[in-house]
């Protein structure tokens, strides 16, 4: 997995001063819509990702809580990072289905986590992953389910 661009960039930046912040900003530039929520990658390794999201007016709804679409964006990001960090460089993942269960109004800084099995064989198949989103007191506010189709990059 040494040719995995996501992990290579993470390892390049994580130990530097402000490295996680720089990595998060670069990721947001690489994936502009995902960058719109300004998430912060806290931890990343093959099959695992942890991402935080600060509550701010730009991502709130009329109910004074974090907007549903920002939450599903966060779930897609955390599941995608966990899965893509586990892939070889000649593989890619694309989300084909997203769903979300909203359990509690999301307020304050949120932390999303995803843990998934690392593919043992690198062939085309689907993986269903969960992104668990918790608030500052540890309550689950939302659970995102993402189906990722993984396969070889086209030539």
N, C-alpha and C positions, 0 to 999 in steps of 0.2 A: 504493500500500500504506500510505498515511498513516493509514488508518482501522483498521489492525491493532492490536487492543488489547494483544496480547502485546508487540509492538515498541514501542508507545507507552509502556507501563509500563517496559520495559527501558531505553529512552532516558531516561525520567524519573529512574530510580534509579541507573543505572550509574556516573555521574560523581560521585555524592555519596559522602561518607564512609560506609563500610559498605553502600553501595548494592546491591552484588551480593548481600550477605547478606539485606538487607531484601527485595529482589525474590524471592529464593529462598524466604524464609519466606512471603511473600504468595502465591506460586505454590502452595506446599504447603497453604495454607489454602483456596485456590480449588479445589484437587484433593486432597481429604483423604487418599485412599489413597496417592497418589503422595507426599504430604507425610510419610507414615509412615516413609520411609527417610531423610528429612532431607538430600536432595541439595543441592548448591551449584552454581548456574549460573555458569560461568566466562566463557562467551562465547556470544553469540547474534546472528545476522544472518539475513536471508532465505536459507534453504537450508542453514544451518549452525548446529550447536549443540555445545557442549562443557560437560559436567557432571561434577562430582567427587562421590565418595561416600567418607566417612570410615568406616573399619572400627571397629565398636564392638559390644559384646556384644549389644545389642538386635537386631541384624540377622544374628547368627551362627547357625550350625547345630550339630549334635552333632559334626561333624568339625572344629570350630574354624576354620571358614572362613565367608565371607559366604554366606548362604542363597541358594539358586537363585531363589527368588521375589523377593528383593531385587534380584538381578541382572536378572531379566526386567522388573521394575518400572523399573529404571534405563534399560534399553534402550528401553522404551516411552516413557519421559520424553524421552530425548535425540532419538529419531526424531520424536516428536510436536512437540517444540519446533522442530526444523529445518523440518519441513513446515509447521506452523501459522504460523511467522514469515514464511513465503513467501506466505501467502494474503491476499487482500483481506478486508476486514471483513465482506463479505456472503457469505463462503464459510466452510465448516467441514470439519474432518477428523475421522474416527472410525476407530479401529483395528478391523479385522475379523479379523485373524489375527496371532498372535504365535508365534514359535518361537525356540528358543535352542540354540546349540551351546556346551557347557561344555568348555573346553579345558584348564583348569588350575585348581587350587584358588585361589579369590580371597581374598587377604589383603592387609591394608594399605590405604592410600588408593588408590581406583580412579579412573580418568578414562575417561569414555565420550564418544565423538564420533560425529556423524552429518553427512554432507554429502549433499545431494540436489539434483536439478535443480529450479529454480524453475518452477512451472507457467507455460507461455506462454499457454495458453488456460484460461479458468476455466469448465470444464464438468465434469460428474460423471465421475469415473474413479478407478481404483485406482493407487496407487503402492506399490512394494515397496522398503523402505528398510532399511539395515543400521546397527545401533548397535554399534560396535566398543568393547569394554571392555578397558582395559589396566591392569596393576598398576604399582607404583612404579618398577620397572626397565624398563617399556615392553613387557613380554610381554603378548600377547593372552590374556586369561583366558576371555573369552566373546564370542560374536557373536550378537546378537539380530536377528532378521528380523521386521519389522513391515509388515503390509499396511494401508495407510491408504486409506479410501474418502473422496474429497474431492468436495464438491459445494456447491451453494448452500444457505444456511440456509433452513429452512422459514419461511414467513410467519406 
